Amino acid sequence: MKKIILVSVLSALMVACGDTDSTKTGSAKDIVGQAVEATKEVVKESTEKVAQAGTTGSIDKKAAVAEAKMIAKAFGGALKSELKAALKSGGPVNGLSVCNKQAAPIAKQLAKEKNALISRVSLKNRNPLNVPNDWQKAVLEDFDMRAAKGEDVAKMGFAEVVEHEGKKQIRFMKALPVVDVCLKCHGANIAEDVTAKLAELYPEDKAVGYQKGQVRGAVVVIKDLN
Ligand code: HEC
């Protein structure tokens, strides 16, 4: 059941982002709207499952983790579809401009709809706004250590519930592995035109020289629980 819904989430995203033969790219609002609608069902389902399973305290945490996971997935999926569509229609330099312009509005729109903070962070960040804070840095370092020991980055995640300014808060991070397509803009042999555009947009870029299988960074979802 869950799998079927996830497939429909992804296809909704692909269609929303022009991953069919059209070259049109949807607005952040359209993309996120469809992603959120589709993920809602999955969240509801996982929440119900958790409710059957445990005591009150852990229900809250498990349900919150399930929701945070889905938000991270929706964000990652929306970005990936945008990137795919952009690469298809205009190559990496075009993809760069799309990442540059779309990542923040997609995060913002989804954050508004889900009442959460959503961001991407990296120990070697490209955008100066994507520097991790202390706890995020510790989690990223842990992801790197686990990757070095051979753990699959695609499956790495972190979740904790903390008291923050008098409120319970869920903190969730999902590791983002370097796969082939990432190397065009984050690898060791980047095309000249891409390098030139990167230098123009991100003079302090640290996000190059990566190899397949490494941790590129993580999606972060933070949400107050009460
Ligand atoms: C077409 C070029 C391009 C490709 C391909 C690409 N990225 Fe990026 N990436 C960027 C740009 C540009 C930014 C900065 C976005 C911004 O300003 O917020 C970025 C930022 C990021 C960030 C946020 C942290 C930071 O460094 O600022 C993460 C995480 C990330 N990319 C992961 C990936 C992963 C994983 C892949 C492969 C699935 C990938 N990227 C493929 C261009 C690309």
Residues whose N, C-alpha, C, O or C-beta is under 5 A from the ligand:
A	BS01	HEC	P92 G95 L96 C99 N100 A103 R120 V121 S122 K124 N125 R126 N127 N130 L176 P177 V179 V181 C182 K184 C185 A207 R216 G217 A218
